[in-house]
Amino acid sequence: MNFAQKLQMLRTERHMSQETLAEAVGVSRQAISKWESGLANPEMEKIIRLSDLFQVSIDYLVKENETREKEVSPGFESSTERASASAEYGWCFLRKYEYVSKHTLFGLPLVHVHIGRGMPVAKGIVAIGNISVGFLSIGLLSFGGLCIGVLSAGLLCFAAIAAGLLLAVGGLALGALAIGGIAVGVVSLGGLSIGMFSVGGMAVASDFALGGYASGHIAIGNVAKGARTITVASNQFASVKASQVAQLLHQEYPNLWKPLYDWILLFFS
């Protein structure tokens, strides 16, 4: 086999993409492609790097009839070898991987993917990274328009901890409309719900609260505290008539936004 064939074989044995190998050697993916197709050959510095990377001799790489001095099984025979190889060369999700689309919008790439060890940052219209910033943002830490991640902040957020200007959904959710285990917002729905209009196991609101424990100006619950209250026995909220709640809302909040008014009445028969 010639150098191009050996290089491709060694790379595929370790399940490495051309991008991953290029990053490990310090060249572009196009350079790896040219080496494997035989259109170009690497400099001696890169051959030495390849020799160290694949644990083979330089003679094996450059001489067609040379055999390997150290044979490494494609499947990695021992768990120690497997762990060592993964740590050193790794799969692409263990090493840093970056993709930036050529097309841009508003000065940002349409797609930017930047993931791997450490805290690489992705910025783009669609951003995917350990830290991501974009109109559509996916990452451990995500910021932007529509955000999905562990910790997210933006307009519409879905995360373990979510802070959204319009909508937040998560274990801990903060937003205009907040839905979560703990929800804090203008309109909130959750186990513990805090806001102006709150619905939850424990609902605390300045205006309207509905829940097992409800505290608000209008409060409806098993335990209800407020200026206008309706006490419900054993979570029998279906026993409360929509007309009864509508009358309370008209009396206390005659100019209440109709979609919010209709949403509240959905909880009652």
Disulfide bonds with the S-S distance in Angstrom:
none
